[in-house]
Amino acid sequence: MSDQSGRLPHHEVISPSDHAGQDRALPPDDMIDQDTDHGRWPFLDEVLGDYRDSLLATYLKSDGAALVAQRAHHRHVVLAAISATAAVSIAILHLAWPVHPLATELLEFIFAVLAMLFFHRGAKSREQWLTERHKAERCRFLKFNVMIHSRVWSRGGETSGEDEVNLGKQIAEVRKLSYLDLRTWLENEKVPPPPGRFAPHDFKQLAGFCDYYRKKRLEFQKDFFQRQSERNVKRDEWWRALPSRLFAVSVLLVFGKAVLRGVLIFAHWMAATPSARRILPEASELIFGISAHRWDLFLDVALVCAALLPVFGSGIRTWRSAHESSRNISRFRANYVALTNIEERLQDAKIEDATRAESVLRDIWYAEEIMESEHREWLRLMIESDWLG
């Protein structure tokens, strides 16, 4: 969908002015610079060159596609969990009480087919979700990595034709990223070198970039990490532990069934002698006052419950896999603290010489590495998590 110059066709180019007056309709986003931002930080008109609008359009397209795919994945996961749990539960109940065999077999078949269908669709939508989210985040990193390049500030915010061609090539590569490319990126982690020594051209303009980065990028990302770290941990931990608890109850039911069956066998063995009821009058009344059929029914119910509980636990685990687990919360908190420390240093920074300018760019580089590392670890967690339950 792009021409040979690397820019999007006119109908796909989205400029910041297209969003003017829509601040209330659009949520805060560090990728979208409003007209007020360009008035406050004039360097935005020079950085990224002619590819600024193309980068934004690519980001918006991938971000929207990621949100759609994420909702589809969540829906498929919930439906898969319900269908699979229903199929296995009906099979267990049919095994214990074989009534209406034709209807039961039909229900098992229907729910099993639905479960396989939704698991397949869930896997596909998951790949699409993670791929589009990765493409959107690559646009973020590309925007700010270009901004913190020391060569930009050495030339007063200007970029060469070679720089622009390279940026256009990178935007084109982002558009073509596939799920396989995402996996390759995760396996080949490369950390670029931090900004080196340079001779700043305009300290005032560099100070403006520092202010822009702190207010536009750091505050937005800090708010995200803070919200994620302040989620209801107790409720999430309760759901996370529930499958294990259901399995433990299942084991206890099997243990109790075995013990009770042993007691019944022993009691009937003792009852073979005339003195049994005189030796154990209360136990005999309790045991023999209930018919053998009722005892068998009670033991069958205990056995069915023991088989069903792990199935329910697996369904809950599958349902929870559509969401980020609570073990991410500590990492979100650590990233929030790290970005807060960098923000405080940037807020107190006074760019008066080249040494201080290099230090500021290096702090911003560290912040970008923290956010890219968090994105990488989040992707690894989502890809490696056993969402099939």
C-alpha positions as CSV (number, residue, x, y, z in Angstrom):
1,M,0.0,0.0,0.0
2,S,3.0,2.4,-0.4
3,D,4.7,3.9,-3.4
4,Q,8.4,3.6,-4.2
5,S,9.3,6.6,-2.1
6,G,8.2,4.8,1.0
7,R,5.4,7.3,1.8
8,L,1.8,6.2,2.1
9,P,-0.7,7.2,-0.5
10,H,-2.5,10.5,0.2
11,H,-5.7,8.8,1.6
12,E,-3.6,6.8,4.1
13,V,-1.4,9.6,5.4
14,I,-2.6,10.9,8.8
15,S,-1.1,14.1,10.0
16,P,-1.2,15.5,13.5
17,S,-3.5,18.3,12.3
18,D,-6.1,15.6,11.5
19,H,-6.5,15.1,15.2
20,A,-6.8,18.8,16.1
21,G,-9.8,19.4,18.2
22,Q,-10.2,15.7,19.0
23,D,-8.3,15.7,22.3
24,R,-11.4,14.7,24.1
25,A,-12.2,11.9,21.7
26,L,-8.7,10.4,21.6
27,P,-7.1,8.8,24.7
28,P,-3.6,10.1,25.6
29,D,-1.0,8.5,23.3
30,D,2.7,9.3,23.1
31,M,2.6,8.6,19.3
32,I,0.0,11.3,18.5
33,D,1.3,14.9,18.6
34,Q,-1.4,17.5,18.6
35,D,-1.1,21.0,17.1
36,T,-0.5,22.3,20.6
37,D,2.5,20.0,20.9
38,H,4.0,21.4,17.7
39,G,3.5,24.9,18.9
40,R,5.1,24.1,22.3
41,W,8.0,22.1,20.9
42,P,8.9,23.4,17.4
43,F,11.6,20.7,16.8
44,L,8.7,18.3,16.1
45,D,8.3,19.9,12.7
46,E,11.8,18.9,11.8
47,V,12.4,15.5,13.4
48,L,11.3,12.4,11.3
49,G,11.1,14.5,8.2
50,D,8.6,13.6,5.5
51,Y,8.0,10.2,7.1
52,R,6.4,11.5,10.3
53,D,2.8,11.0,9.0
54,S,3.6,7.7,7.4
55,L,4.9,6.4,10.7
56,L,1.8,7.6,12.6
57,A,-0.5,6.0,10.0
58,T,1.3,2.7,10.3
59,Y,1.1,2.9,14.1
60,L,-2.6,3.7,14.1
61,K,-3.4,0.9,11.7
62,S,-1.5,-1.7,13.7
63,D,-2.8,-0.5,17.0
64,G,-6.4,-0.7,15.9
65,A,-5.8,-4.2,14.4
66,A,-4.2,-5.3,17.6
67,L,-7.2,-4.2,19.7
68,V,-9.6,-6.0,17.4
69,A,-7.5,-9.2,17.4
70,Q,-7.2,-9.0,21.2
71,R,-10.9,-8.9,21.7
72,A,-11.4,-11.8,19.2
73,H,-8.8,-13.8,21.1
74,H,-10.4,-13.2,24.5
75,R,-13.8,-14.2,23.0
76,H,-12.4,-17.4,21.4
77,V,-10.6,-18.3,24.7
78,V,-13.7,-18.0,26.7
79,L,-15.8,-20.0,24.2
80,A,-13.0,-22.7,24.0
81,A,-12.9,-23.0,27.8
82,I,-16.6,-23.4,28.1
83,S,-16.9,-25.8,25.2
84,A,-14.0,-28.0,26.3
85,T,-15.2,-28.1,29.9
86,A,-18.7,-29.0,28.9
87,A,-17.5,-31.8,26.5
88,V,-15.3,-33.5,29.1
89,S,-17.9,-33.0,31.9
90,I,-20.7,-34.6,29.9
91,A,-18.4,-37.5,29.0
92,I,-17.6,-38.1,32.7
93,L,-21.2,-37.9,33.7
94,H,-22.2,-40.3,30.9
95,L,-19.5,-42.7,32.1
96,A,-20.9,-42.7,35.6
97,W,-24.6,-42.7,34.7
98,P,-25.2,-44.0,31.1
99,V,-28.6,-42.5,30.4
100,H,-29.9,-41.3,27.1
101,P,-26.8,-42.5,25.3
102,L,-27.7,-41.0,21.9
103,A,-28.4,-37.5,23.2
104,T,-25.3,-37.6,25.4
105,E,-23.0,-38.7,22.6
106,L,-24.4,-36.0,20.3
107,L,-23.8,-33.3,23.0
108,E,-20.3,-34.6,23.5
109,F,-19.6,-34.5,19.8
110,I,-21.0,-30.9,19.4
111,F,-19.1,-29.5,22.3
112,A,-15.8,-31.3,21.3
113,V,-16.1,-29.9,17.8
114,L,-16.8,-26.4,19.1
115,A,-13.8,-26.6,21.5
116,M,-11.4,-27.6,18.7
117,L,-12.8,-24.9,16.5
118,F,-12.4,-22.2,19.1
119,F,-9.0,-23.4,20.1
120,H,-7.9,-23.1,16.5
121,R,-9.4,-19.7,16.1
122,G,-7.9,-18.6,19.4
123,A,-4.4,-19.6,18.3
124,K,-4.8,-17.7,15.0
125,S,-6.2,-14.5,16.7
126,R,-3.5,-14.7,19.4
127,E,-0.8,-14.7,16.7
128,Q,-2.5,-11.8,15.0
129,W,-2.9,-9.9,18.2
130,L,0.7,-10.2,19.3
131,T,2.0,-9.5,15.8
132,E,0.0,-6.3,15.4
133,R,0.8,-5.2,18.9
134,H,4.5,-5.8,18.2
135,K,4.2,-3.7,15.0
136,A,2.6,-0.8,16.9
137,E,5.2,-0.9,19.6
138,R,8.0,-1.0,17.0
139,C,6.6,2.2,15.6
140,R,6.9,3.8,19.1
141,F,10.5,2.7,19.5
142,L,11.3,3.8,16.0
143,K,9.9,7.3,16.6
144,F,11.8,7.9,19.8
145,N,15.0,6.1,18.7
146,V,15.2,8.5,15.8
147,M,14.6,11.4,18.1
148,I,17.4,10.5,20.6
149,H,20.0,9.9,17.8
150,S,22.9,12.3,18.7
151,R,23.3,13.1,15.0
152,V,19.9,14.8,15.0
153,W,20.9,17.2,17.7
154,S,24.4,17.8,16.3
155,R,22.7,19.2,13.3
156,G,20.1,21.3,15.0
157,G,17.3,18.8,14.3
158,E,18.1,18.2,10.6
159,T,18.5,14.8,9.0
160,S,20.3,13.9,5.8
161,G,18.6,12.3,2.8
162,E,20.3,9.0,3.7
163,D,18.7,9.1,7.2
164,E,15.3,9.6,5.7
165,V,15.7,6.8,3.2
166,N,16.7,4.5,6.1
167,L,13.7,5.6,8.1
168,G,11.4,4.9,5.2
169,K,12.9,1.5,4.8
170,Q,12.4,0.7,8.5
171,I,8.7,1.8,8.3
172,A,8.2,-0.5,5.3
173,E,9.8,-3.4,7.2
174,V,7.5,-2.8,10.2
175,R,4.5,-3.0,7.9
176,K,5.6,-6.4,6.6
177,L,6.4,-7.9,10.0
178,S,5.0,-11.4,10.5
179,Y,4.5,-13.7,13.5
180,L,7.7,-15.6,12.5
181,D,9.6,-12.3,12.4
182,L,8.4,-11.6,15.9
183,R,9.7,-14.9,17.1
184,T,13.0,-14.3,15.4
185,W,13.2,-10.9,17.1
186,L,12.7,-12.5,20.5
187,E,15.4,-15.1,19.9
188,N,18.0,-12.6,18.6
189,E,18.2,-9.9,21.3
190,K,20.6,-7.2,20.4
191,V,21.1,-4.1,22.5
192,P,22.3,-1.1,20.5
193,P,25.1,1.1,22.0
194,P,24.1,4.2,24.0
195,P,24.6,7.6,22.4
196,G,28.2,8.6,22.3
197,R,30.0,11.9,22.3
198,F,28.6,14.7,20.1
199,A,28.7,18.5,19.8
200,P,25.2,19.9,20.4
201,H,24.1,22.6,18.0
202,D,21.3,24.1,20.1
203,F,21.1,23.6,23.9
204,K,17.7,25.3,24.1
205,Q,16.2,23.0,21.5
206,L,17.7,19.9,23.1
207,A,16.2,21.1,26.5
208,G,12.9,21.4,24.7
209,F,13.2,17.8,23.5
210,C,14.0,16.7,27.1
211,D,10.9,18.4,28.3
212,Y,8.8,16.9,25.5
213,Y,10.1,13.4,26.2
214,R,9.4,13.7,29.9
215,K,5.9,15.0,29.5
216,K,4.8,13.1,26.4
217,R,6.6,9.7,26.7
218,L,7.6,9.1,30.3
219,E,4.4,10.3,31.9
220,F,2.2,8.3,29.5
221,Q,4.2,5.1,30.1
222,K,4.5,5.7,33.8
223,D,0.7,6.0,34.1
224,F,0.3,2.7,32.2
225,F,2.8,0.8,34.4
226,Q,1.2,2.3,37.6
227,R,-2.3,1.2,36.5
228,Q,-1.1,-2.3,35.8
229,S,0.8,-2.6,39.1
230,E,-2.2,-1.4,41.1
231,R,-4.7,-4.0,39.8
232,N,-6.7,-6.1,42.3
233,V,-3.9,-8.5,43.2
234,K,-5.9,-10.4,45.8
235,R,-8.7,-11.2,43.5
236,D,-6.4,-12.2,40.7
237,E,-4.3,-14.4,43.0
238,W,-7.5,-16.1,44.2
239,W,-8.5,-17.1,40.7
240,R,-4.9,-18.1,39.9
241,A,-4.8,-20.5,42.9
242,L,-8.3,-21.9,42.3
243,P,-7.4,-24.6,39.8
244,S,-4.8,-26.0,42.2
245,R,-7.3,-25.9,45.1
246,L,-9.8,-27.8,43.0
247,F,-7.2,-30.4,42.1
248,A,-6.4,-30.7,45.9
249,V,-10.1,-31.2,46.7
250,S,-10.3,-33.8,44.0
251,V,-7.4,-35.8,45.5
252,L,-9.1,-35.5,49.0
253,L,-12.3,-36.9,47.5
254,V,-10.5,-39.9,46.0
255,F,-8.8,-40.4,49.4
256,G,-12.1,-40.2,51.3
257,K,-13.8,-42.5,48.8
258,A,-11.0,-45.1,49.3
259,V,-11.2,-44.8,53.0
260,L,-15.0,-45.1,53.1
261,R,-14.9,-48.1,50.8
262,G,-12.4,-49.7,53.0
263,V,-14.6,-49.1,56.1
264,L,-17.6,-50.6,54.4
265,I,-15.7,-53.7,53.3
266,F,-14.4,-54.1,56.9
267,A,-17.8,-53.5,58.4
268,H,-19.4,-56.1,56.1
269,W,-16.6,-58.5,57.0
270,M,-17.3,-58.0,60.7
271,A,-21.0,-58.4,60.0
272,A,-20.4,-62.0,59.0
273,T,-20.3,-62.9,62.6
274,P,-23.3,-62.7,65.0
275,S,-21.4,-60.5,67.4
276,A,-20.7,-57.7,64.9
277,R,-23.6,-55.5,65.9
278,R,-22.9,-56.0,69.6
279,I,-19.2,-55.0,69.1
280,L,-19.9,-52.0,67.0
281,P,-23.5,-51.1,67.7
282,E,-23.3,-47.4,66.7
283,A,-21.2,-48.1,63.6
284,S,-23.5,-50.9,62.6
285,E,-26.5,-48.7,62.9
286,L,-24.8,-46.0,60.8
287,I,-23.6,-48.4,58.1
288,F,-26.3,-50.9,57.9
289,G,-29.1,-48.3,58.3
290,I,-28.3,-47.1,54.8
291,S,-28.9,-49.4,51.9
292,A,-26.0,-50.6,49.7
293,H,-27.5,-48.8,46.7
294,R,-27.4,-45.5,48.5
295,W,-23.8,-46.1,49.6
296,D,-22.8,-46.9,46.0
297,L,-24.6,-43.8,44.7
298,F,-22.8,-41.7,47.3
299,L,-19.4,-43.1,46.3
300,D,-20.2,-42.7,42.6
301,V,-21.0,-39.0,43.2
302,A,-17.8,-38.5,45.1
303,L,-15.8,-40.1,42.3
304,V,-17.6,-38.0,39.6
305,C,-16.8,-34.8,41.6
306,A,-13.2,-35.9,41.9
307,A,-13.0,-36.3,38.1
308,L,-14.9,-33.0,37.3
309,L,-13.0,-30.6,39.6
310,P,-9.7,-30.8,37.7
311,V,-11.7,-30.3,34.4
312,F,-13.2,-27.1,35.9
313,G,-9.8,-26.0,37.0
314,S,-8.4,-26.5,33.5
315,G,-11.2,-24.4,32.1
316,I,-10.5,-21.6,34.6
317,R,-6.8,-21.7,33.7
318,T,-7.7,-21.5,30.0
319,W,-10.0,-18.6,30.7
320,R,-7.4,-16.7,32.7
321,S,-4.7,-17.2,30.0
322,A,-6.5,-14.6,27.9
323,H,-5.4,-12.0,30.4
324,E,-2.0,-11.1,31.8
325,S,-1.3,-13.0,35.0
326,S,-0.6,-11.4,38.3
327,R,3.1,-12.4,38.2
328,N,3.5,-9.4,35.8
329,I,2.5,-7.0,38.5
330,S,5.9,-6.9,40.2
331,R,7.6,-6.2,36.9
332,F,5.3,-3.4,36.1
333,R,6.0,-1.9,39.5
334,A,9.8,-2.2,38.9
335,N,9.5,-0.5,35.5
336,Y,7.4,2.3,37.0
337,V,10.0,3.0,39.7
338,A,12.8,2.9,37.1
339,L,11.0,5.4,34.8
340,T,10.2,7.6,37.7
341,N,13.9,7.9,38.7
342,I,14.8,8.8,35.1
343,E,12.0,11.4,35.0
344,E,13.3,13.0,38.1
345,R,16.8,13.3,36.7
346,L,15.5,14.8,33.5
347,Q,13.3,17.2,35.4
348,D,16.3,18.6,37.3
349,A,18.6,18.5,34.2
350,K,20.2,21.7,33.1
351,I,21.7,21.3,29.6
352,E,24.5,23.9,29.7
353,D,27.4,22.0,28.1
354,A,28.1,18.9,25.9
355,T,28.8,16.7,28.8
356,R,25.4,17.3,30.4
357,A,23.7,17.0,26.9
358,E,25.3,13.5,26.5
359,S,24.1,12.5,30.0
360,V,20.6,13.6,29.2
361,L,20.4,11.6,25.9
362,R,21.9,8.6,27.7
363,D,19.2,8.7,30.4
364,I,16.5,8.9,27.6
365,W,18.2,5.9,25.9
366,Y,18.1,3.9,29.1
367,A,14.4,4.7,29.4
368,E,13.8,3.4,25.9
369,E,15.7,0.2,26.7
370,I,13.6,-0.3,29.8
371,M,10.4,-0.1,27.8
372,E,11.7,-2.2,25.0
373,S,12.9,-4.9,27.4
374,E,9.4,-4.8,29.1
375,H,7.8,-5.3,25.7
376,R,10.1,-8.2,24.9
377,E,9.4,-10.0,28.2
378,W,5.7,-9.4,27.9
379,L,5.7,-11.0,24.5
380,R,7.7,-14.0,25.8
381,L,5.3,-14.5,28.6
382,M,2.3,-14.4,26.4
383,I,3.8,-16.7,23.8
384,E,5.1,-19.2,26.2
385,S,2.1,-19.3,28.5
386,D,0.1,-22.5,28.3
387,W,-3.2,-21.0,27.3
388,L,-4.7,-24.4,26.5
389,G,-5.1,-25.0,30.2
